[in-house]
């Protein structure tokens, strides 16, 4: 009871007025990181479509889809996504001094984990919606892949 009122006052005067601007600042790098994940998925699926249109090879298509499934664990390809979130390091330094925010690395790591999880979900959903083994008409495969990609990106 004796702590509640001063804590309430401290939050109301020193933290609450800044929350909106803090969230807006933090969402910039987070949003750009998730946008990068989306662009990477789109690019990888487009490469699968282009390769299939050139080769018309169902075996190679299956291999490419299998390779797509490893995308969330490919640190080289995911690195540009993760780098976008590293901008949080600078933004959170200011918060650390003003609001005693600690564990900045944890915030960045969790955000990057969510990005990897999002990519895992995207490639898994893609695989579930598009199975090369169920594609009888190879003429429609590229169109089907594009439709599945758009569905996943929604």
C-alpha positions as CSV (number, residue, x, y, z in Angstrom):
1,X,0.0,0.0,0.0
2,X,2.8,2.4,0.8
3,X,4.6,1.7,-2.5
4,X,1.6,1.7,-4.8
5,X,0.9,5.4,-4.8
6,X,4.5,6.5,-5.5
7,X,4.9,3.8,-8.1
8,X,1.7,4.9,-9.8
9,X,2.9,8.5,-9.8
10,X,6.3,7.6,-11.2
11,X,4.8,5.6,-14.0
12,X,2.2,8.3,-14.9
13,X,4.8,11.1,-14.9
14,X,8.0,9.5,-16.1
15,X,7.1,6.5,-18.3
16,X,3.5,6.7,-19.7
17,X,4.0,10.0,-21.6
18,X,6.9,8.3,-23.6
19,X,5.4,4.9,-24.3
20,X,3.8,5.8,-27.6
21,X,7.0,7.4,-29.0
22,X,9.1,4.5,-27.7
23,X,6.9,1.9,-29.3
24,X,7.0,3.8,-32.6
25,X,10.8,4.0,-32.5
26,X,11.2,0.3,-31.7
27,X,8.7,-0.8,-34.3
28,X,10.7,0.7,-37.1
29,X,13.5,-1.9,-37.0
30,X,11.2,-4.7,-36.0
31,X,8.8,-4.0,-38.9
32,X,11.7,-3.7,-41.4
33,X,13.1,-7.0,-40.1
34,X,9.8,-8.8,-40.6
35,X,9.4,-7.1,-44.1
36,X,12.8,-8.5,-45.0
37,X,11.6,-12.0,-44.0
38,X,8.6,-11.6,-46.3
39,X,10.8,-10.4,-49.1
40,X,13.3,-13.3,-48.7
41,X,10.4,-15.9,-48.8
42,X,9.0,-14.2,-51.9
43,X,12.4,-14.1,-53.6
44,X,13.1,-17.8,-52.8
45,X,9.8,-19.0,-54.1
46,X,10.1,-16.9,-57.2
47,X,13.5,-18.6,-57.9
48,X,11.8,-22.0,-57.5
49,X,9.1,-20.9,-60.1
50,X,11.8,-19.6,-62.5
51,X,13.9,-22.7,-62.2
52,X,10.8,-24.9,-62.8
53,X,9.8,-22.9,-65.9
54,X,13.3,-23.4,-67.3
55,X,13.7,-27.1,-66.6
56,X,10.1,-28.4,-66.2
57,X,11.7,-31.1,-64.0
58,X,9.5,-32.4,-61.2
59,X,12.4,-34.1,-59.4
60,X,14.3,-30.9,-59.3
61,X,11.2,-29.0,-58.2
62,X,10.8,-31.4,-55.2
63,X,14.5,-30.8,-54.3
64,X,14.0,-27.0,-54.5
65,X,10.9,-27.2,-52.2
66,X,12.9,-29.4,-49.8
67,X,15.7,-26.9,-49.8
68,X,13.1,-24.1,-49.2
69,X,12.2,-25.9,-46.0
70,X,15.7,-25.3,-44.7
71,X,15.5,-21.6,-45.3
72,X,14.7,-20.6,-41.7
73,X,17.9,-22.4,-40.6
74,X,20.1,-20.9,-43.3
75,X,22.0,-18.2,-41.3
76,X,23.5,-16.7,-44.5
77,X,20.2,-16.1,-46.2
78,X,18.5,-15.0,-43.0
79,X,21.3,-12.6,-42.0
80,X,19.9,-9.6,-43.8
81,X,16.6,-10.0,-41.9
82,X,18.5,-10.2,-38.6
83,X,20.6,-7.2,-39.3
84,X,17.5,-5.0,-39.6
85,X,16.7,-5.8,-36.0
86,X,20.2,-5.0,-34.8
87,X,19.3,-1.4,-35.1
88,X,17.4,-1.9,-31.9
89,X,20.8,-2.1,-30.2
90,X,21.2,1.7,-30.7
91,X,17.6,2.6,-29.9
92,X,17.6,0.5,-26.7
93,X,20.8,2.1,-25.4
94,X,18.9,5.3,-25.0
95,X,16.1,3.5,-23.2
96,X,18.6,1.7,-21.0
97,X,19.9,5.0,-19.6
98,X,16.5,6.8,-19.4
99,X,14.4,3.9,-18.1
100,X,16.9,1.4,-16.8
101,X,16.0,-1.1,-19.5
102,X,18.4,-4.1,-19.3
103,X,18.9,-7.2,-21.3
104,X,18.9,-5.4,-24.6
105,X,20.5,-8.5,-26.3
106,X,17.6,-10.6,-25.0
107,X,15.1,-8.3,-26.7
108,X,17.0,-8.5,-30.0
109,X,17.5,-12.2,-29.8
110,X,13.8,-12.9,-29.1
111,X,12.9,-10.7,-32.0
112,X,15.2,-12.6,-34.3
113,X,13.8,-15.9,-32.9
114,X,10.3,-14.7,-33.8
115,X,11.5,-13.8,-37.3
116,X,12.9,-17.4,-37.7
117,X,9.7,-18.8,-36.4
118,X,7.7,-16.7,-38.9
119,X,9.9,-18.1,-41.7
120,X,9.4,-21.6,-40.4
121,X,5.7,-21.2,-40.4
122,X,5.8,-19.7,-44.0
123,X,7.8,-22.5,-45.5
124,X,5.8,-25.2,-43.6
125,X,2.5,-23.7,-44.8
126,X,3.9,-23.5,-48.3
127,X,4.9,-27.1,-48.2
128,X,1.5,-28.2,-46.9
129,X,-0.5,-26.2,-49.5
130,X,1.8,-27.2,-52.4
131,X,3.0,-30.7,-52.7
132,X,4.9,-31.4,-55.9
133,X,3.9,-35.1,-55.7
134,X,0.2,-34.1,-56.0
135,X,0.8,-32.1,-59.2
136,X,-0.3,-34.1,-62.2
137,X,-0.3,-31.4,-64.8
138,X,3.2,-29.8,-65.0
139,X,1.8,-27.0,-67.2
140,X,-0.1,-25.6,-64.2
141,X,2.7,-26.1,-61.6
142,X,4.2,-22.6,-61.9
143,X,0.8,-21.0,-61.6
144,X,-0.1,-23.2,-58.6
145,X,3.2,-22.3,-56.9
146,X,2.5,-18.6,-57.4
147,X,-1.0,-18.9,-56.0
148,X,0.3,-20.8,-52.9
149,X,3.0,-18.2,-52.4
150,X,0.4,-15.4,-52.5
151,X,-1.8,-17.3,-50.0
152,X,1.2,-17.8,-47.6
153,X,2.1,-14.1,-47.9
154,X,-1.4,-13.1,-46.9
